[in-house]
């Protein structure tokens, strides 16, 4: 039996990953460790909380004695736990340093001591910074521009150092912007959808020309499983979605989906240090066999429908 320690799995992406992990017939057991900050919601795990293979622990990844107790020898560690909202990191970076850097160090030390089978560090394309044209490959230097991205880059480098110095099987994924059901409404798509469905206005930063690549959360989870199964220790894998949109173009799609018009959009001052464009080259991952399966139009429609249903019937949120 393989034991998984999945951190931050009461959050958006981590909960989807655990639900997918437990949907299979594998001989596994899963321990979820989550601090249940504002972005963590146990309801995200409701469909699997009754599974006897799942254990939920309310705790902090920076709590070394606790983490050590949760890691039997040969475990697989998947680290989703992170403070991840750029605006919050600009206002106050201390929680980002503590969780994203110091917490990752605690996990790495515990994994090393337990002889972990694999340590998967779930990161972000934001560590590369902005790129005017072309795409970042995994060999590109990290040049983060926000405190959030800087702490994720620091965690990545720390994880890679444990691979090179100690021989720990570390694998890192850097994904583009995720969307799907259950995402916290501080993020662009759920924030705009919930505001528009409530008949309120939405804030569009600057000229709306910032470009992001969108990846459905289920495609991201499939990519993570693939890296665990076929990836190479010590390697970084970019995870792209293949749908590049300016924030203004995305806003237009959300207005249409929510039955609103441009009168519902209010321009606001641009974010400090706002990266203009992200784009990763995911050729390495595709050579392992990964292809995004969820068409963006369908994924976005399903996401809007989920938020619409959750507003009308809050008890149905899963």
Buried (B, 14 or more C-beta within 10 A) or exposed (E): EEBBBBBBBBBBBBBBBBBBBBEEEEEBBBBBBBBBBEBBBBBBBEBBEEBEBBBBBEBBBBBBEBBBEBBBEEBBBBBBBBBBBBEBBBEEBEEBBBBBBBBBBBBBBBBBEBEBBBBBBBBBBBBBBBBEEEBBBBEBEBBBBBBBBBBBBBBBEBBBEBBEEEEBBBBBBBBBBBBBBBBBEBBBBBBBBBBBBEEEEBEBBBEBEBBBBBBBBBBBBBBBBBBBEEBEEBBBBBBBBBBBBBBBEBBBBBBEBBEBEEEBBEEEEBBEBBBBBBBBBBEBBBEBEBEBEBEBEEBBEBBBEBBBEBEEEEEEBB
